[in-house]
């Protein structure tokens, strides 16, 4: 079922009278590292380790609940106001402010984990708080890394440093955006593929893709991959400096904490990758080439609260159509596939494959009008899924 290529209409058309109703709500983005810093500081000052859990509670509890209560917003900025929004530096400052606060919280959290005598519950809270913040920081890097100014691109690499995921800068921009919703993309999940099976595939596949992409680019410049011009090495070096500096300061026992929080933070990126294109497949033309990525090739959500925290990442179709478009100007497309809830809720569902399959497989079937030959299906599950859904109508698939 093809999604409409046009964004949802907006009745307001004059830039002279239009103003962004969420202008100050976007400040929730840099509030996240401030909350983590506050929680860690209170933990240090009082010894109450429950405050170290502030971000996991917000991420897995508060945001999903608010998404449910507040609901969705399908409105778009008028076309005549897009240039005004794109050029407003206020929105850039909001994203840039996240990164130094993120690094500061990483340093504070590691120091607490190493120096404060606490139990396993407190340490786990610190890992989830710092790692969760840095996982959200990958989304900040995503917003920055698609932009043209050099300072934003370097800030993206800095935001990736705490998770040791600097290769995302290369693979996402030049690999994922080219191969999205095809079997060649390690970051596009297949129908019938659980998150836990997808996770190692995307981690190692993305790493391999990033290295090959830079190797090919540098070869065109008559350079080998082991050069400072390799953007993977540039990004990874920032992690080495960060982790090396903290370890030199606090000792080797800081390294396990840094690695654990990095692994959890990277897993947050990958669970979001998992749900963004699940089961969706670009068709091939007569020459075997995949058609251009369209709105129908991304799962979207207009749930307000998660969009505020994630710079409207959930308006994913418009992002793939216009990768350099800034978050405040991203649009909702009528007819594009919609998730049942916001990302914050859906990542919880993704952790439990039977629940995920029960919720999302019928939506994939409905999206393709019952014709699963058009879907991106996990090869090991293909025959079983085709047999299960054979002859189902769109209404049955959507049920």
C-alpha positions in Angstrom: 0.0 0.0 0.0 1.7 3.1 -1.2 1.8 6.2 1.1 0.8 9.6 -0.3 3.8 11.6 -1.3 2.3 14.9 0.0 2.6 16.2 3.5 -0.5 16.7 5.6 -2.2 20.0 4.8 -1.8 22.9 7.2 -4.5 25.6 7.2 -2.1 28.3 8.2 -0.1 29.6 5.3 1.3 33.0 6.2 4.8 33.2 7.7 4.0 36.7 9.1 1.3 35.3 11.4 2.7 31.8 12.0 4.8 30.9 15.0 6.0 27.6 16.2 3.7 26.5 19.0 6.4 24.1 20.3 9.2 26.7 20.2 10.0 26.5 23.9 8.9 22.9 24.4 12.0 21.9 22.2 14.0 22.8 25.3 13.1 19.4 26.7 16.0 18.0 24.6 18.8 19.6 26.7 16.7 19.1 29.8 17.5 15.4 29.6 21.2 15.7 30.5 20.3 18.3 33.1 18.0 15.8 34.8 20.7 13.1 34.7 23.2 15.6 36.2 20.7 16.5 38.9 19.9 12.9 39.7 23.6 11.9 40.0 24.4 15.0 42.1 21.5 14.2 44.5 22.8 10.6 44.7 26.3 11.8 45.6 25.0 14.4 48.1 22.5 12.2 49.9 23.4 8.6 49.1 19.9 7.9 47.9 20.6 5.8 44.9 17.0 5.9 43.7 17.8 9.3 42.2 20.3 7.7 39.9 17.3 6.0 38.2 15.8 9.3 37.1 16.4 8.7 33.3 15.3 5.1 33.1 12.1 6.0 34.9 11.5 8.9 32.5 12.4 6.9 29.4 10.5 3.7 30.2 7.7 5.1 32.3 7.0 8.8 32.1 7.3 9.4 28.4 5.2 6.5 27.3 2.5 7.5 29.8 2.6 11.1 28.5 2.4 9.9 24.9 -0.7 8.0 25.8 -2.3 10.9 27.7 -1.3 13.8 25.3 -1.6 11.9 22.1 -0.5 13.0 18.6 -0.1 16.1 16.6 -0.2 15.8 12.8 0.1 19.5 12.1 2.9 20.8 9.9 4.5 24.2 9.5 3.3 25.9 6.4 5.6 25.7 3.4 6.1 29.5 3.5 7.5 29.3 7.0 10.0 26.5 6.4 12.9 28.8 5.4 12.2 31.0 8.5 12.4 27.9 10.7 15.5 26.5 9.1 17.4 29.8 9.5 16.5 30.3 13.2 19.7 29.8 15.2 17.7 29.2 18.4 16.9 25.6 17.3 20.6 24.9 16.5 21.6 26.1 20.0 19.2 23.7 21.6 20.8 20.7 19.9 24.3 21.9 20.4 23.7 22.6 24.1 23.0 18.9 24.6 26.6 17.7 23.9 28.7 19.4 26.6 26.0 18.5 29.2 26.1 14.9 27.9 29.9 14.7 28.3 29.8 16.3 31.7 27.2 13.8 32.9 29.3 10.9 31.5 32.3 12.1 33.6 30.2 12.7 36.7 28.5 9.3 36.4 31.8 7.5 36.0 33.3 9.3 38.9 30.4 8.4 41.1 30.4 4.8 40.1 34.1 4.5 40.9 34.3 6.6 44.1 31.0 6.2 45.9 30.4 3.1 47.9 27.0 1.9 46.7 25.2 -1.4 46.0 24.4 -3.1 42.7 21.1 -1.3 42.4 22.8 2.1 42.6 25.5 1.0 40.1 22.9 -0.4 37.7 21.0 2.9 37.9 24.2 4.8 37.1 24.9 2.6 34.1 21.3 3.0 32.8 21.3 6.8 33.4 24.6 7.5 31.8 24.2 4.9 29.0 20.6 6.0 28.4 21.7 9.6 28.1 24.4 8.7 25.6 22.0 6.6 23.7 19.8 9.7 23.3 23.0 11.5 22.5 23.3 9.3 19.4 20.1 10.8 18.2 21.5 14.3 18.9 24.5 13.2 16.8 22.1 12.1 14.1 20.5 15.5 13.9 23.9 17.2 13.8 25.6 14.8 11.5 23.3 15.4 8.6 24.0 19.1 8.5 26.6 20.8 6.3 28.5 23.2 8.7 31.7 21.6 9.8 31.2 22.5 13.5 27.9 20.6 13.6 29.5 17.5 12.0 32.4 17.5 14.5 29.9 18.0 17.4 28.1 15.0 16.1 31.3 13.0 16.4 31.7 14.3 20.0 28.2 13.2 20.8 29.0 9.7 19.6 32.2 9.5 21.6 30.7 8.2 24.9 29.2 5.2 23.2 32.2 4.3 21.0 29.8 4.4 18.0 31.6 7.0 15.9 31.2 4.9 12.8 27.5 5.7 12.9 28.4 9.1 11.5 29.7 7.4 8.3 27.4 4.4 7.9 24.1 6.2 8.6 24.7 9.1 6.3 26.2 7.2 3.4 25.1 3.6 3.9 21.7 3.5 5.6 20.3 6.4 3.6 21.3 4.6 0.4 20.2 1.1 1.3 17.3 1.7 3.6 14.4 -0.8 3.4 16.5 -3.3 1.4 18.1 -6.6 2.4 21.5 -4.9 2.0 20.9 -2.5 4.9 22.1 -3.8 8.3 20.0 -1.2 10.0 16.6 -2.2 8.4 14.9 -5.1 10.3 13.1 -7.9 8.5 9.6 -9.2 9.2 9.9 -12.2 11.5 13.3 -11.1 12.8 13.4 -10.4 16.6 15.2 -7.5 18.0 17.7 -9.9 19.7 18.5 -11.5 16.4 18.7 -8.1 14.7 21.0 -6.6 17.3 24.3 -8.5 16.4 23.5 -8.3 12.7 23.2 -4.5 12.7 26.1 -3.9 15.1 28.6 -5.9 13.1 27.0 -5.1 9.8 27.1 -1.4 10.4 30.7 -1.5 11.6 31.7 -3.4 8.5 29.7 -1.1 6.2 31.2 2.1 7.7 34.8 0.8 7.3 34.2 -0.3 3.7 32.5 3.1 2.8 35.5 5.1 4.1 38.0 2.7 2.5 36.3 3.2 -0.9 36.1 6.9 -0.5 39.7 7.2 0.4 40.8 4.9 -2.4 39.2 7.4 -4.8 41.6 10.0 -3.3 44.5 7.6 -3.7 44.7 7.1 0.1 44.7 4.0 2.2 42.2 3.6 5.1 44.8 4.2 7.9 44.9 7.9 7.6 43.6 10.8 9.7 41.2 11.6 6.8 39.3 8.4 7.7 36.2 9.8 9.5 35.8 6.5 11.4 39.2 7.0 12.9 38.5 10.6 13.6 35.3 9.7 15.6 36.9 6.7 17.4 39.8 8.9 18.4 37.5 11.1 20.4 36.3 8.1 22.3 39.9 7.0 23.0 40.7 10.5 24.3 37.5 10.6 26.5 37.8 7.1 27.9 41.6 7.4 28.2 41.4 10.7 30.1 38.8 9.4 32.5 40.7 6.1 33.0 44.0 8.0 33.6 42.2 10.1 36.2 40.1 7.5 38.0 42.0 4.3 37.3 41.4 1.1 35.3 38.3 0.3 37.3 36.5 3.1 35.5 36.8 1.3 32.2 34.2 -1.5 32.9 31.6 1.2 33.7 32.4 3.2 30.6 32.1 0.0 28.4 28.8 -1.1 30.0 27.1 2.2 29.7 28.4 2.5 26.1 26.9 -0.9 25.2 23.6 0.0 26.7 23.6 3.4 24.9 24.4 1.8 21.6 21.6 -0.7 22.1 19.1 2.1 22.4 20.1 3.4 18.9 19.7 -0.1 17.5 16.3 -0.8 19.0 15.1 2.4 17.4 16.7 1.3 14.1 14.8 -2.0 14.5 11.4 -0.3 14.7 11.9 2.4 12.1 11.7 0.2 8.9 10.5 -3.2 10.2 9.4 -5.4 7.3 9.3 -2.5 4.8 10.9 -3.1 1.4 11.6 -0.9 -1.6 10.5 -2.5 -4.9 12.9 -3.2 -7.7 12.5 -1.7 -11.2 12.9 -3.6 -14.5 16.7 -3.3 -14.2 16.8 -4.7 -10.7 17.5 -1.4 -9.1 15.6 -0.4 -6.0 13.2 2.4 -6.4 13.8 5.7 -4.6 13.0 5.7 -0.9 9.4 7.0 -0.4 7.3 7.9 2.7 5.9 4.4 2.6 9.3 2.9 3.6 9.5 4.2 7.1 7.3 3.7 10.2 6.3 7.0 11.7 4.7 8.4 14.8 3.2 11.8 15.7 3.2 11.2 19.4 4.0 14.6 20.8 6.2 13.9 23.9 8.6 11.5 22.3 9.0 13.8 19.3 9.9 16.7 21.6 12.6 14.6 23.3 14.0 13.1 20.0 13.9 16.1 17.7 11.0 14.7 15.7 12.9 11.6 14.7 9.6 9.9 14.5 8.7 11.9 11.4 11.1 9.5 9.7 9.6 9.6 6.2 10.3 13.3 5.8 13.8 12.8 7.2 14.6 10.2 4.6 13.1 12.4 1.9 15.1 15.5 3.1 18.0 14.3 5.2 19.4 17.8 5.8 16.1 19.3 6.9 16.2 20.5 10.5 14.0 18.8 13.1 11.7 21.8 13.7 10.6 21.7 10.0 10.0 18.0 9.5 6.5 17.2 8.3 3.9 14.5 8.7 2.9 12.7 5.6 -0.7 11.5 5.1 -0.9 7.8 4.4 2.5 6.7 5.5 2.7 3.7 7.9 2.1 4.7 11.5 3.3 2.9 14.7 0.8 2.2 17.4 2.6 4.5 19.8 5.7 6.6 20.2 9.2 5.2 20.1 9.5 5.3 23.9 6.7 2.8 24.1 7.6 0.7 21.1 11.1 0.0 22.3 9.7 -1.7 25.3 7.5 -3.8 23.0 10.5 -4.7 20.8 12.3 -6.2 23.8 9.6 -8.9 23.9 9.4 -10.6 20.4 6.1 -12.4 20.8 4.4 -9.2 21.7 6.2 -7.3 18.9 5.2 -9.8 16.3 1.6 -9.9 17.4 1.4 -6.1 17.3 3.5 -5.3 14.2 3.2 -8.2 11.8 -0.5 -7.5 11.1 0.4 -3.9 10.3 3.0 -5.1 7.8 0.4 -7.3 6.2 -2.1 -4.5 6.1 0.5 -2.1 4.6 1.1 -4.4 1.7 -2.6 -5.3 1.2 -2.0 -8.9 2.2 0.8 -9.4 -0.4 3.8 -10.3 1.6 5.9 -10.8 -1.5 6.4 -7.0 -1.3 7.7 -7.1 2.3 11.2 -7.5 3.7 11.0 -10.9 5.3 13.6 -12.7 7.3 14.7 -15.6 5.1 14.4 -18.2 7.9 10.8 -17.2 8.5 9.7 -16.6 5.0 7.8 -19.8 4.2 6.1 -19.8 7.6 5.0 -16.2 7.4 3.7 -16.5 3.8 1.7 -19.6 4.8 0.3 -18.0 7.9 -0.9 -14.8 6.2 -1.9 -16.4 2.8 -5.3 -15.1 1.7 -5.7 -12.6 4.5 -7.5 -9.4 3.6 -6.3 -6.0 4.5 -8.9 -5.7 7.2 -7.8 -9.0 8.7 -4.1 -8.0 8.5 -4.9 -4.7 10.2 -6.9 -6.4 13.0 
